[in-house]
Amino acid sequence: MSYTYKTKGTCSTQIEVELDGNIVKNVKFTGGCNGNLQAIPRLVEGMTVDEVERRIGGICCNMKGTSCGDQLAKALREAYQAQNAVS
């Protein structure tokens, strides 16, 4: 399932995610720090939604109360819940 999430409080403006059940298959950020936002998708590919939330959920960037990693964790949870609501 593909899902687009509009970020809140980060330099990136949106995240496109693809899940296979609860497994992260593909992540693409729009905007933000190019190097970090190429690295994060490579690191989380193959992880479960729970694992990503555990590892990077709650990380803050520059006193913003969130970060691109935190927003990804939120996006994946939202996508997973939307996927299960359709099933």
N, C-alpha and C positions, 0 to 999 in steps of 0.2 A: 504494500500500500504506500502510495506517495502522499505527502502532506506538506503544506507550506505554512510556516509560522512567522508572524510579524513580531520581531523582537521589540523589547521595551528597555530603554536605558543603556543601550550599547551602541558602539560605532557601526556594527553590522546592522542591516535593516531587515533582513529576513533570512530564514533558514529553511531549506528544502530537505526533507528527510524521507527515506524509504525504509520501511520495515518489512520483515518477513516473520510474521508472528510477533515475538518480542525481541527479535534479533535485528540489530542495526545493519542495514545493507549499504546505504549510501547517504552521505550528508554533503550539502553544498551551502555555503554562506554567501550572502551578497553584502558587499561592503566590509569594512573593518580592516584589521591588520593582516595583510596578505599571507605572510609567513605562518603566523599562528593559525590562521583559518584554513590553511592547507594541511597543517600538522594534525589538528584536532580530528578531522574526519578520518584520517588514516589510523589514528590511535584507537578510535572507538568502533571502527568497522568490525563486525563479528561479535561485539559485546551485546549483552542483554540491556534492555531499558533500565532495569534495576541496577545493573553494574555501573552504567554511565551516571545515573543519579547518585549512586554511592561515592563514586570517584570525583566527579566534578560539579555536582549540584551544590549550590551554596557558595561557590567561589566568587569573591567580589573583586572588581577592578577599579582602582582610583576612586574609592569612596562612593561608588555609584550604587552600591547595594546589590549589584549583579555583575555578571561578566558574560562573554560570549559562551563560555563553557556552561555556566549556570543556565543561560537561555536555551542552550541545546538540551540540557537535561529536562527543562520545562517543555520544550517542543516535542521531545520524544515521548514524554508522559502523555501529553495532549494527543499526539498522533496515535499512540497505543490505545488510549481510551476511545477515540473516535473510531478506530478500526474495530474494536470490540463491540461498540454500539451498533455498528452496521451488521455484524455477524449474526 
